[in-house]
Amino acid sequence: MTIQLELPNEQVERLNEIARARKRDVNQVLADAITDWLDAEAKRQHGWDILRELSKGLGESEPPHDAARNHDKYLYGKP
């Protein structure tokens, strides 16, 4: 697939510098950057999915009024 992208001259110059330093083509540098970004986004989305799953049911009932004082009892079953 071909994607056309317009970038400011400063970014194009910087990409060319990075590509030369790494002895790679600008397209390869961009493809690596996009792959890294997509991987990071997938991890971030997975984290949000976990948080959504863990938060299901929150706020649907009244918490005990002594939760601050007796949190060990409620969390760990300790008196």
PyMOL Python script that loads the backbone (N, CA, C, O; Angstrom):
from pymol import cmd

cmd.read_pdbstr("""\
ATOM      1  N   MET A   1       0.849  -1.167   0.000  1.00  0.00           N
ATOM      2  CA  MET A   1       0.000   0.000   0.000  1.00  0.00           C
ATOM      3  C   MET A   1       0.896   1.232   0.000  1.00  0.00           C
ATOM      4  O   MET A   1       1.949   1.237   0.637  1.00  0.00           O
ATOM      5  N   THR A   2       0.494   2.240  -0.689  1.00  0.00           N
ATOM      6  CA  THR A   2       1.224   3.497  -0.727  1.00  0.00           C
ATOM      7  C   THR A   2       0.437   4.553   0.027  1.00  0.00           C
ATOM      8  O   THR A   2      -0.768   4.716  -0.170  1.00  0.00           O
ATOM      9  N   ILE A   3       1.142   5.268   0.894  1.00  0.00           N
ATOM     10  CA  ILE A   3       0.537   6.371   1.634  1.00  0.00           C
ATOM     11  C   ILE A   3       1.346   7.623   1.353  1.00  0.00           C
ATOM     12  O   ILE A   3       2.573   7.623   1.459  1.00  0.00           O
ATOM     13  N   GLN A   4       0.663   8.664   1.004  1.00  0.00           N
ATOM     14  CA  GLN A   4       1.339   9.932   0.759  1.00  0.00           C
ATOM     15  C   GLN A   4       1.202  10.807   1.992  1.00  0.00           C
ATOM     16  O   GLN A   4       0.120  10.921   2.569  1.00  0.00           O
ATOM     17  N   LEU A   5       2.307  11.423   2.390  1.00  0.00           N
ATOM     18  CA  LEU A   5       2.329  12.193   3.611  1.00  0.00           C
ATOM     19  C   LEU A   5       3.101  13.483   3.376  1.00  0.00           C
ATOM     20  O   LEU A   5       4.204  13.469   2.828  1.00  0.00           O
ATOM     21  N   GLU A   6       2.517  14.587   3.793  1.00  0.00           N
ATOM     22  CA  GLU A   6       3.214  15.868   3.683  1.00  0.00           C
ATOM     23  C   GLU A   6       3.778  16.232   5.050  1.00  0.00           C
ATOM     24  O   GLU A   6       3.064  16.227   6.053  1.00  0.00           O
ATOM     25  N   LEU A   7       5.079  16.551   5.075  1.00  0.00           N
ATOM     26  CA  LEU A   7       5.759  16.921   6.307  1.00  0.00           C
ATOM     27  C   LEU A   7       6.454  18.265   6.121  1.00  0.00           C
ATOM     28  O   LEU A   7       6.834  18.626   5.007  1.00  0.00           O
ATOM     29  N   PRO A   8       6.614  18.992   7.205  1.00  0.00           N
ATOM     30  CA  PRO A   8       7.386  20.230   7.120  1.00  0.00           C
ATOM     31  C   PRO A   8       8.836  19.916   6.720  1.00  0.00           C
ATOM     32  O   PRO A   8       9.346  18.834   7.011  1.00  0.00           O
ATOM     33  N   ASN A   9       9.477  20.853   6.064  1.00  0.00           N
ATOM     34  CA  ASN A   9      10.854  20.656   5.602  1.00  0.00           C
ATOM     35  C   ASN A   9      11.794  20.249   6.728  1.00  0.00           C
ATOM     36  O   ASN A   9      12.679  19.419   6.523  1.00  0.00           O
ATOM     37  N   GLU A  10      11.613  20.823   7.915  1.00  0.00           N
ATOM     38  CA  GLU A  10      12.481  20.497   9.039  1.00  0.00           C
ATOM     39  C   GLU A  10      12.401  19.009   9.392  1.00  0.00           C
ATOM     40  O   GLU A  10      13.415  18.383   9.700  1.00  0.00           O
ATOM     41  N   GLN A  11      11.194  18.455   9.344  1.00  0.00           N
ATOM     42  CA  GLN A  11      11.029  17.037   9.656  1.00  0.00           C
ATOM     43  C   GLN A  11      11.640  16.168   8.565  1.00  0.00           C
ATOM     44  O   GLN A  11      12.245  15.135   8.856  1.00  0.00           O
ATOM     45  N   VAL A  12      11.487  16.577   7.330  1.00  0.00           N
ATOM     46  CA  VAL A  12      12.065  15.819   6.211  1.00  0.00           C
ATOM     47  C   VAL A  12      13.588  15.817   6.333  1.00  0.00           C
ATOM     48  O   VAL A  12      14.223  14.779   6.148  1.00  0.00           O
ATOM     49  N   GLU A  13      14.171  16.964   6.641  1.00  0.00           N
ATOM     50  CA  GLU A  13      15.621  17.047   6.814  1.00  0.00           C
ATOM     51  C   GLU A  13      16.082  16.148   7.955  1.00  0.00           C
ATOM     52  O   GLU A  13      17.086  15.447   7.831  1.00  0.00           O
ATOM     53  N   ARG A  14      15.354  16.169   9.057  1.00  0.00           N
ATOM     54  CA  ARG A  14      15.711  15.332  10.203  1.00  0.00           C
ATOM     55  C   ARG A  14      15.586  13.852   9.868  1.00  0.00           C
ATOM     56  O   ARG A  14      16.437  13.055  10.262  1.00  0.00           O
ATOM     57  N   LEU A  15      14.544  13.480   9.149  1.00  0.00           N
ATOM     58  CA  LEU A  15      14.390  12.083   8.719  1.00  0.00           C
ATOM     59  C   LEU A  15      15.550  11.655   7.837  1.00  0.00           C
ATOM     60  O   LEU A  15      16.074  10.552   7.993  1.00  0.00           O
ATOM     61  N   ASN A  16      15.951  12.509   6.921  1.00  0.00           N
ATOM     62  CA  ASN A  16      17.079  12.201   6.050  1.00  0.00           C
ATOM     63  C   ASN A  16      18.360  12.026   6.856  1.00  0.00           C
ATOM     64  O   ASN A  16      19.148  11.125   6.571  1.00  0.00           O
ATOM     65  N   GLU A  17      18.577  12.871   7.855  1.00  0.00           N
ATOM     66  CA  GLU A  17      19.754  12.752   8.719  1.00  0.00           C
ATOM     67  C   GLU A  17      19.751  11.428   9.460  1.00  0.00           C
ATOM     68  O   GLU A  17      20.769  10.739   9.525  1.00  0.00           O
ATOM     69  N   ILE A  18      18.595  11.073  10.022  1.00  0.00           N
ATOM     70  CA  ILE A  18      18.476   9.819  10.780  1.00  0.00           C
ATOM     71  C   ILE A  18      18.714   8.628   9.856  1.00  0.00           C
ATOM     72  O   ILE A  18      19.433   7.694  10.211  1.00  0.00           O
ATOM     73  N   ALA A  19      18.111   8.666   8.679  1.00  0.00           N
ATOM     74  CA  ALA A  19      18.268   7.566   7.715  1.00  0.00           C
ATOM     75  C   ALA A  19      19.739   7.411   7.312  1.00  0.00           C
ATOM     76  O   ALA A  19      20.240   6.289   7.243  1.00  0.00           O
ATOM     77  N   ARG A  20      20.430   8.511   7.048  1.00  0.00           N
ATOM     78  CA  ARG A  20      21.852   8.447   6.691  1.00  0.00           C
ATOM     79  C   ARG A  20      22.669   7.882   7.849  1.00  0.00           C
ATOM     80  O   ARG A  20      23.545   7.042   7.646  1.00  0.00           O
ATOM     81  N   ALA A  21      22.378   8.349   9.065  1.00  0.00           N
ATOM     82  CA  ALA A  21      23.123   7.874  10.237  1.00  0.00           C
ATOM     83  C   ALA A  21      22.925   6.382  10.457  1.00  0.00           C
ATOM     84  O   ALA A  21      23.843   5.686  10.888  1.00  0.00           O
ATOM     85  N   ARG A  22      21.754   5.902  10.167  1.00  0.00           N
ATOM     86  CA  ARG A  22      21.452   4.476  10.362  1.00  0.00           C
ATOM     87  C   ARG A  22      21.723   3.648   9.120  1.00  0.00           C
ATOM     88  O   ARG A  22      21.549   2.429   9.121  1.00  0.00           O
ATOM     89  N   LYS A  23      22.158   4.332   8.042  1.00  0.00           N
ATOM     90  CA  LYS A  23      22.413   3.663   6.758  1.00  0.00           C
ATOM     91  C   LYS A  23      21.180   2.900   6.284  1.00  0.00           C
ATOM     92  O   LYS A  23      21.236   1.736   5.886  1.00  0.00           O
ATOM     93  N   ARG A  24      20.074   3.616   6.349  1.00  0.00           N
ATOM     94  CA  ARG A  24      18.788   3.034   5.939  1.00  0.00           C
ATOM     95  C   ARG A  24      18.068   4.014   5.047  1.00  0.00           C
ATOM     96  O   ARG A  24      18.427   5.190   4.972  1.00  0.00           O
ATOM     97  N   ASP A  25      17.067   3.529   4.382  1.00  0.00           N
ATOM     98  CA  ASP A  25      16.202   4.343   3.547  1.00  0.00           C
ATOM     99  C   ASP A  25      15.188   5.066   4.438  1.00  0.00           C
ATOM    100  O   ASP A  25      14.783   4.538   5.474  1.00  0.00           O
ATOM    101  N   VAL A  26      14.784   6.257   4.042  1.00  0.00           N
ATOM    102  CA  VAL A  26      13.789   7.013   4.815  1.00  0.00           C
ATOM    103  C   VAL A  26      12.518   6.193   4.985  1.00  0.00           C
ATOM    104  O   VAL A  26      11.902   6.226   6.050  1.00  0.00           O
ATOM    105  N   ASN A  27      12.120   5.462   3.958  1.00  0.00           N
ATOM    106  CA  ASN A  27      10.911   4.632   4.061  1.00  0.00           C
ATOM    107  C   ASN A  27      11.056   3.587   5.158  1.00  0.00           C
ATOM    108  O   ASN A  27      10.093   3.293   5.866  1.00  0.00           O
ATOM    109  N   GLN A  28      12.251   3.024   5.305  1.00  0.00           N
ATOM    110  CA  GLN A  28      12.477   2.029   6.356  1.00  0.00           C
ATOM    111  C   GLN A  28      12.413   2.678   7.742  1.00  0.00           C
ATOM    112  O   GLN A  28      11.858   2.104   8.679  1.00  0.00           O
ATOM    113  N   VAL A  29      12.983   3.871   7.860  1.00  0.00           N
ATOM    114  CA  VAL A  29      12.944   4.585   9.129  1.00  0.00           C
ATOM    115  C   VAL A  29      11.495   4.888   9.501  1.00  0.00           C
ATOM    116  O   VAL A  29      11.092   4.698  10.649  1.00  0.00           O
ATOM    117  N   LEU A  30      10.728   5.350   8.546  1.00  0.00           N
ATOM    118  CA  LEU A  30       9.316   5.650   8.805  1.00  0.00           C
ATOM    119  C   LEU A  30       8.528   4.387   9.140  1.00  0.00           C
ATOM    120  O   LEU A  30       7.698   4.395  10.049  1.00  0.00           O
ATOM    121  N   ALA A  31       8.787   3.302   8.409  1.00  0.00           N
ATOM    122  CA  ALA A  31       8.084   2.047   8.685  1.00  0.00           C
ATOM    123  C   ALA A  31       8.398   1.556  10.094  1.00  0.00           C
ATOM    124  O   ALA A  31       7.505   1.073  10.791  1.00  0.00           O
ATOM    125  N   ASP A  32       9.667   1.674  10.527  1.00  0.00           N
ATOM    126  CA  ASP A  32      10.035   1.277  11.892  1.00  0.00           C
ATOM    127  C   ASP A  32       9.321   2.140  12.923  1.00  0.00           C
ATOM    128  O   ASP A  32       8.820   1.631  13.926  1.00  0.00           O
ATOM    129  N   ALA A  33       9.274   3.454  12.673  1.00  0.00           N
ATOM    130  CA  ALA A  33       8.611   4.368  13.606  1.00  0.00           C
ATOM    131  C   ALA A  33       7.123   4.049  13.711  1.00  0.00           C
ATOM    132  O   ALA A  33       6.561   4.069  14.806  1.00  0.00           O
ATOM    133  N   ILE A  34       6.500   3.764  12.611  1.00  0.00           N
ATOM    134  CA  ILE A  34       5.071   3.438  12.614  1.00  0.00           C
ATOM    135  C   ILE A  34       4.828   2.116  13.342  1.00  0.00           C
ATOM    136  O   ILE A  34       3.875   1.991  14.111  1.00  0.00           O
ATOM    137  N   THR A  35       5.689   1.139  13.097  1.00  0.00           N
ATOM    138  CA  THR A  35       5.560  -0.153  13.787  1.00  0.00           C
ATOM    139  C   THR A  35       5.679   0.033  15.296  1.00  0.00           C
ATOM    140  O   THR A  35       4.882  -0.516  16.057  1.00  0.00           O
ATOM    141  N   ASP A  36       6.680   0.813  15.731  1.00  0.00           N
ATOM    142  CA  ASP A  36       6.844   1.079  17.162  1.00  0.00           C
ATOM    143  C   ASP A  36       5.618   1.762  17.738  1.00  0.00           C
ATOM    144  O   ASP A  36       5.162   1.407  18.826  1.00  0.00           O
ATOM    145  N   TRP A  37       5.079   2.739  17.021  1.00  0.00           N
ATOM    146  CA  TRP A  37       3.901   3.469  17.497  1.00  0.00           C
ATOM    147  C   TRP A  37       2.693   2.534  17.591  1.00  0.00           C
ATOM    148  O   TRP A  37       1.955   2.568  18.576  1.00  0.00           O
ATOM    149  N   LEU A  38       2.492   1.700  16.567  1.00  0.00           N
ATOM    150  CA  LEU A  38       1.356   0.766  16.597  1.00  0.00           C
ATOM    151  C   LEU A  38       1.480  -0.218  17.752  1.00  0.00           C
ATOM    152  O   LEU A  38       0.485  -0.535  18.403  1.00  0.00           O
ATOM    153  N   ASP A  39       2.701  -0.708  18.013  1.00  0.00           N
ATOM    154  CA  ASP A  39       2.908  -1.617  19.142  1.00  0.00           C
ATOM    155  C   ASP A  39       2.578  -0.926  20.467  1.00  0.00           C
ATOM    156  O   ASP A  39       1.916  -1.504  21.329  1.00  0.00           O
ATOM    157  N   ALA A  40       3.046   0.319  20.621  1.00  0.00           N
ATOM    158  CA  ALA A  40       2.769   1.075  21.841  1.00  0.00           C
ATOM    159  C   ALA A  40       1.271   1.321  22.001  1.00  0.00           C
ATOM    160  O   ALA A  40       0.743   1.221  23.108  1.00  0.00           O
ATOM    161  N   GLU A  41       0.595   1.635  20.922  1.00  0.00           N
ATOM    162  CA  GLU A  41      -0.854   1.852  20.976  1.00  0.00           C
ATOM    163  C   GLU A  41      -1.591   0.575  21.355  1.00  0.00           C
ATOM    164  O   GLU A  41      -2.553   0.619  22.121  1.00  0.00           O
ATOM    165  N   ALA A  42      -1.146  -0.564  20.825  1.00  0.00           N
ATOM    166  CA  ALA A  42      -1.781  -1.845  21.167  1.00  0.00           C
ATOM    167  C   ALA A  42      -1.627  -2.127  22.658  1.00  0.00           C
ATOM    168  O   ALA A  42      -2.574  -2.579  23.301  1.00  0.00           O
ATOM    169  N   LYS A  43      -0.430  -1.863  23.221  1.00  0.00           N
ATOM    170  CA  LYS A  43      -0.209  -2.072  24.652  1.00  0.00           C
ATOM    171  C   LYS A  43      -1.078  -1.126  25.473  1.00  0.00           C
ATOM    172  O   LYS A  43      -1.664  -1.523  26.480  1.00  0.00           O
ATOM    173  N   ARG A  44      -1.154   0.130  25.034  1.00  0.00           N
ATOM    174  CA  ARG A  44      -1.969   1.115  25.747  1.00  0.00           C
ATOM    175  C   ARG A  44      -3.441   0.700  25.728  1.00  0.00           C
ATOM    176  O   ARG A  44      -4.129   0.782  26.746  1.00  0.00           O
ATOM    177  N   GLN A  45      -3.916   0.254  24.567  1.00  0.00           N
ATOM    178  CA  GLN A  45      -5.315  -0.171  24.448  1.00  0.00           C
ATOM    179  C   GLN A  45      -5.584  -1.383  25.332  1.00  0.00           C
ATOM    180  O   GLN A  45      -6.635  -1.475  25.967  1.00  0.00           O
ATOM    181  N   HIS A  46      -4.636  -2.306  25.370  1.00  0.00           N
ATOM    182  CA  HIS A  46      -4.789  -3.495  26.227  1.00  0.00           C
ATOM    183  C   HIS A  46      -4.913  -3.075  27.692  1.00  0.00           C
ATOM    184  O   HIS A  46      -5.728  -3.622  28.435  1.00  0.00           O
ATOM    185  N   GLY A  47      -4.100  -2.100  28.099  1.00  0.00           N
ATOM    186  CA  GLY A  47      -4.187  -1.584  29.465  1.00  0.00           C
ATOM    187  C   GLY A  47      -5.547  -0.993  29.762  1.00  0.00           C
ATOM    188  O   GLY A  47      -6.127  -1.248  30.817  1.00  0.00           O
ATOM    189  N   TRP A  48      -6.063  -0.193  28.821  1.00  0.00           N
ATOM    190  CA  TRP A  48      -7.395   0.391  29.013  1.00  0.00           C
ATOM    191  C   TRP A  48      -8.464  -0.691  29.059  1.00  0.00           C
ATOM    192  O   TRP A  48      -9.415  -0.585  29.833  1.00  0.00           O
ATOM    193  N   ASP A  49      -8.323  -1.732  28.240  1.00  0.00           N
ATOM    194  CA  ASP A  49      -9.291  -2.837  28.264  1.00  0.00           C
ATOM    195  C   ASP A  49      -9.298  -3.520  29.627  1.00  0.00           C
ATOM    196  O   ASP A  49     -10.357  -3.863  30.155  1.00  0.00           O
ATOM    197  N   ILE A  50      -8.110  -3.714  30.190  1.00  0.00           N
ATOM    198  CA  ILE A  50      -8.025  -4.321  31.522  1.00  0.00           C
ATOM    199  C   ILE A  50      -8.679  -3.428  32.567  1.00  0.00           C
ATOM    200  O   ILE A  50      -9.432  -3.912  33.411  1.00  0.00           O
ATOM    201  N   LEU A  51      -8.399  -2.127  32.518  1.00  0.00           N
ATOM    202  CA  LEU A  51      -9.011  -1.201  33.477  1.00  0.00           C
ATOM    203  C   LEU A  51     -10.533  -1.196  33.360  1.00  0.00           C
ATOM    204  O   LEU A  51     -11.238  -1.163  34.368  1.00  0.00           O
ATOM    205  N   ARG A  52     -11.034  -1.229  32.127  1.00  0.00           N
ATOM    206  CA  ARG A  52     -12.496  -1.266  31.942  1.00  0.00           C
ATOM    207  C   ARG A  52     -13.084  -2.539  32.542  1.00  0.00           C
ATOM    208  O   ARG A  52     -14.138  -2.506  33.178  1.00  0.00           O
ATOM    209  N   GLU A  53     -12.399  -3.654  32.337  1.00  0.00           N
ATOM    210  CA  GLU A  53     -12.882  -4.925  32.876  1.00  0.00           C
ATOM    211  C   GLU A  53     -12.868  -4.905  34.407  1.00  0.00           C
ATOM    212  O   GLU A  53     -13.811  -5.369  35.049  1.00  0.00           O
ATOM    213  N   LEU A  54     -11.797  -4.368  34.980  1.00  0.00           N
ATOM    214  CA  LEU A  54     -11.690  -4.325  36.436  1.00  0.00           C
ATOM    215  C   LEU A  54     -12.703  -3.377  37.064  1.00  0.00           C
ATOM    216  O   LEU A  54     -13.093  -3.561  38.217  1.00  0.00           O
ATOM    217  N   SER A  55     -13.129  -2.374  36.322  1.00  0.00           N
ATOM    218  CA  SER A  55     -14.037  -1.379  36.905  1.00  0.00           C
ATOM    219  C   SER A  55     -15.508  -1.736  36.741  1.00  0.00           C
ATOM    220  O   SER A  55     -16.380  -1.002  37.208  1.00  0.00           O
ATOM    221  N   LYS A  56     -15.790  -2.846  36.089  1.00  0.00           N
ATOM    222  CA  LYS A  56     -17.195  -3.236  35.927  1.00  0.00           C
ATOM    223  C   LYS A  56     -17.841  -3.424  37.292  1.00  0.00           C
ATOM    224  O   LYS A  56     -17.291  -4.098  38.163  1.00  0.00           O
ATOM    225  N   GLY A  57     -18.994  -2.830  37.468  1.00  0.00           N
ATOM    226  CA  GLY A  57     -19.749  -2.982  38.700  1.00  0.00           C
ATOM    227  C   GLY A  57     -19.424  -1.955  39.762  1.00  0.00           C
ATOM    228  O   GLY A  57     -20.119  -1.869  40.775  1.00  0.00           O
ATOM    229  N   LEU A  58     -18.364  -1.163  39.545  1.00  0.00           N
ATOM    230  CA  LEU A  58     -18.045  -0.138  40.546  1.00  0.00           C
ATOM    231  C   LEU A  58     -19.160   0.893  40.605  1.00  0.00           C
ATOM    232  O   LEU A  58     -19.702   1.295  39.575  1.00  0.00           O
ATOM    233  N   GLY A  59     -19.490   1.309  41.792  1.00  0.00           N
ATOM    234  CA  GLY A  59     -20.524   2.320  41.970  1.00  0.00           C
ATOM    235  C   GLY A  59     -21.937   1.776  41.922  1.00  0.00           C
ATOM    236  O   GLY A  59     -22.895   2.546  41.983  1.00  0.00           O
ATOM    237  N   GLU A  60     -22.085   0.467  41.815  1.00  0.00           N
ATOM    238  CA  GLU A  60     -23.425  -0.116  41.743  1.00  0.00           C
ATOM    239  C   GLU A  60     -23.977  -0.504  43.116  1.00  0.00           C
ATOM    240  O   GLU A  60     -25.132  -0.913  43.234  1.00  0.00           O
ATOM    241  N   SER A  61     -23.155  -0.377  44.135  1.00  0.00           N
ATOM    242  CA  SER A  61     -23.644  -0.680  45.482  1.00  0.00           C
ATOM    243  C   SER A  61     -22.962   0.279  46.454  1.00  0.00           C
ATOM    244  O   SER A  61     -22.013   0.980  46.104  1.00  0.00           O
ATOM    245  N   GLU A  62     -23.468   0.287  47.665  1.00  0.00           N
ATOM    246  CA  GLU A  62     -22.925   1.165  48.704  1.00  0.00           C
ATOM    247  C   GLU A  62     -21.717   0.509  49.359  1.00  0.00           C
ATOM    248  O   GLU A  62     -21.794  -0.652  49.761  1.00  0.00           O
ATOM    249  N   PRO A  63     -20.617   1.220  49.475  1.00  0.00           N
ATOM    250  CA  PRO A  63     -19.468   0.655  50.190  1.00  0.00           C
ATOM    251  C   PRO A  63     -19.750   0.676  51.690  1.00  0.00           C
ATOM    252  O   PRO A  63     -20.587   1.451  52.151  1.00  0.00           O
ATOM    253  N   PRO A  64     -19.067  -0.158  52.443  1.00  0.00           N
ATOM    254  CA  PRO A  64     -19.244  -0.105  53.891  1.00  0.00           C
ATOM    255  C   PRO A  64     -18.718   1.236  54.412  1.00  0.00           C
ATOM    256  O   PRO A  64     -17.703   1.735  53.928  1.00  0.00           O
ATOM    257  N   HIS A  65     -19.391   1.802  55.372  1.00  0.00           N
ATOM    258  CA  HIS A  65     -19.017   3.118  55.897  1.00  0.00           C
ATOM    259  C   HIS A  65     -17.743   3.082  56.740  1.00  0.00           C
ATOM    260  O   HIS A  65     -17.150   4.123  57.023  1.00  0.00           O
ATOM    261  N   ASP A  66     -17.327   1.882  57.136  1.00  0.00           N
ATOM    262  CA  ASP A  66     -16.116   1.776  57.939  1.00  0.00           C
ATOM    263  C   ASP A  66     -14.937   1.252  57.116  1.00  0.00           C
ATOM    264  O   ASP A  66     -13.994   0.696  57.679  1.00  0.00           O
ATOM    265  N   ALA A  67     -14.978   1.421  55.809  1.00  0.00           N
ATOM    266  CA  ALA A  67     -13.944   0.878  54.931  1.00  0.00           C
ATOM    267  C   ALA A  67     -12.563   1.433  55.246  1.00  0.00           C
ATOM    268  O   ALA A  67     -11.587   0.682  55.217  1.00  0.00           O
ATOM    269  N   ALA A  68     -12.448   2.711  55.544  1.00  0.00           N
ATOM    270  CA  ALA A  68     -11.145   3.294  55.850  1.00  0.00           C
ATOM    271  C   ALA A  68     -10.560   2.683  57.123  1.00  0.00           C
ATOM    272  O   ALA A  68      -9.373   2.364  57.182  1.00  0.00           O
ATOM    273  N   ARG A  69     -11.399   2.527  58.125  1.00  0.00           N
ATOM    274  CA  ARG A  69     -10.937   2.020  59.417  1.00  0.00           C
ATOM    275  C   ARG A  69     -10.632   0.523  59.345  1.00  0.00           C
ATOM    276  O   ARG A  69      -9.681   0.062  59.976  1.00  0.00           O
ATOM    277  N   ASN A  70     -11.414  -0.233  58.595  1.00  0.00           N
ATOM    278  CA  ASN A  70     -11.302  -1.693  58.574  1.00  0.00           C
ATOM    279  C   ASN A  70     -10.848  -2.250  57.225  1.00  0.00           C
ATOM    280  O   ASN A  70     -11.233  -3.356  56.846  1.00  0.00           O
ATOM    281  N   HIS A  71     -10.037  -1.490  56.507  1.00  0.00           N
ATOM    282  CA  HIS A  71      -9.662  -1.938  55.164  1.00  0.00           C
ATOM    283  C   HIS A  71      -8.913  -3.271  55.175  1.00  0.00           C
ATOM    284  O   HIS A  71      -9.100  -4.071  54.259  1.00  0.00           O
ATOM    285  N   ASP A  72      -8.069  -3.538  56.180  1.00  0.00           N
ATOM    286  CA  ASP A  72      -7.375  -4.824  56.234  1.00  0.00           C
ATOM    287  C   ASP A  72      -8.366  -5.973  56.348  1.00  0.00           C
ATOM    288  O   ASP A  72      -8.180  -7.027  55.740  1.00  0.00           O
ATOM    289  N   LYS A  73      -9.408  -5.766  57.121  1.00  0.00           N
ATOM    290  CA  LYS A  73     -10.437  -6.797  57.278  1.00  0.00           C
ATOM    291  C   LYS A  73     -11.093  -7.088  55.931  1.00  0.00           C
ATOM    292  O   LYS A  73     -11.276  -8.252  55.574  1.00  0.00           O
ATOM    293  N   TYR A  74     -11.448  -6.044  55.179  1.00  0.00           N
ATOM    294  CA  TYR A  74     -12.134  -6.253  53.903  1.00  0.00           C
ATOM    295  C   TYR A  74     -11.202  -6.756  52.807  1.00  0.00           C
ATOM    296  O   TYR A  74     -11.618  -7.536  51.951  1.00  0.00           O
ATOM    297  N   LEU A  75      -9.952  -6.318  52.826  1.00  0.00           N
ATOM    298  CA  LEU A  75      -9.019  -6.742  51.781  1.00  0.00           C
ATOM    299  C   LEU A  75      -8.407  -8.107  52.052  1.00  0.00           C
ATOM    300  O   LEU A  75      -8.273  -8.924  51.141  1.00  0.00           O
ATOM    301  N   TYR A  76      -8.031  -8.359  53.317  1.00  0.00           N
ATOM    302  CA  TYR A  76      -7.262  -9.547  53.626  1.00  0.00           C
ATOM    303  C   TYR A  76      -7.959 -10.506  54.577  1.00  0.00           C
ATOM    304  O   TYR A  76      -7.419 -11.568  54.887  1.00  0.00           O
ATOM    305  N   GLY A  77      -9.149 -10.148  55.043  1.00  0.00           N
ATOM    306  CA  GLY A  77      -9.851 -10.998  55.972  1.00  0.00           C
ATOM    307  C   GLY A  77      -9.283 -10.974  57.365  1.00  0.00           C
ATOM    308  O   GLY A  77      -9.595 -11.846  58.176  1.00  0.00           O
ATOM    309  N   LYS A  78      -8.439  -9.974  57.668  1.00  0.00           N
ATOM    310  CA  LYS A  78      -7.831  -9.855  59.004  1.00  0.00           C
ATOM    311  C   LYS A  78      -8.750  -9.066  59.919  1.00  0.00           C
ATOM    312  O   LYS A  78      -9.364  -8.088  59.492  1.00  0.00           O
ATOM    313  N   PRO A  79      -8.849  -9.478  61.160  1.00  0.00           N
ATOM    314  CA  PRO A  79      -9.685  -8.723  62.109  1.00  0.00           C
ATOM    315  C   PRO A  79      -9.067  -7.388  62.501  1.00  0.00           C
ATOM    316  O   PRO A  79      -9.652  -6.645  63.289  1.00  0.00           O
TER     317      PRO A  79
END
""", "prot")
cmd.dss("prot")
cmd.show_as("cartoon", "prot")
cmd.util.cbc("prot")
cmd.orient("prot")
